[in-house]
């Protein structure tokens, strides 16, 4: 009887073993399924991050491109850009963005639906029409209907960028704004290689303190310097005037051979050009285009040599800034120019690049690069210093994101 009972106990151990093995297999399968799910979730999160990274890279690249070429008018719109677009001044650098998307997450652009999706896209729109309230919060329908250039001229644009990785798309937006800056300029009434007064009269031809300023300008607290470089190309004497007759009053003339031959750095000049391009209407004149007027806060003329000089510009109340890259400038008769005159003298002329005759007057300051000089005379007060013009010499050097406008759009927007 006892032997039979012992034989029946032998089968129970097998049953327990089978149950334990089943439980362990269940736990193992559940653990494997959990780990597999976590790996899949981690993979999806990595792909989402990849899509975000390429979208942000495209957004930053488009902002950088706007800093280089701001679209100020309907003649220079910013076209929508994609990773397959042709090279364009308004689009990001495709090669650079492609190099940053070299991982396997970007290896395919075909989605499950079979629809091809670009690796990235960007678009630029104004923040509102002229006369309408600015759109300060991105709304896809409202912003998408705006022009693709700075139509209202307020220096603000919306930028949208999307990035795709393994069919997952993420979209970012931000508003950008131009940041005007005051540019460096020699604070002299005249900066040139030489100057000459074409008069024997006993009267002030160059007023270095603004004693004869037209209102509402006020004279400077102290006179400005008149600096000539007097390098080898200058005539002798390079300061040709009669000090005894007070032709420069107060007399602050200085010879400074170490003065750099260009008054403004290339970066500042590029910023000034950007401001001229963005003006409403644009006051940038490419080579072969003659300005009808020299009036404007920032007037940039590439080449004035084939043009006749307009009769002055601006007003005593609102002076402006004028840059001429190539050519010479002459004012005669009763011409008046209020503001800063900067001659690039890219033709490297050693002659008179700025000439004032008769009753003509520049109220502001004058600078001539390289070997060129300035010839003034003969009625008196032909060049009058106005210290306001230096603060008015501005440019657009940077384009930055507007705070609190960056955000990610929900899927489908």
ABEGO torsion letter per residue (X at the ends): XAAAAAAAAAAAAAAAAAAAAAAAAAAAAAAAAAAAAAAAAAAAAAAAAAAAAAAAAAAAAAAAAAAABBBABAABBBBBBBAABBBBAABBBAAAAAAABABAAAABABBAAGBBBBABBBBBBBAEBBGBBBBABBBAAAAAABBABBAAGAGBBBBBBBBBBGGBBBBBBBBBBBBBBBBBBBBBABBBABBBBBBABBBBABBAAGAABBOABBBBABBBBBBBAGBAABBOBABBBBAAAGABOBBABBBBAABBABABBAAAAAAAAAAAAABOBBABBBBGBBBABABEABBBBABAAABBBBBEEEBAABBBBBBBABEBBBBBEABBBBEBBBBAGAAGBABBABBBBEABBBBEBBBBBEABBBBBOAAEGABBBBAAAAAABBBBABBBBBBGABBBBBBGX
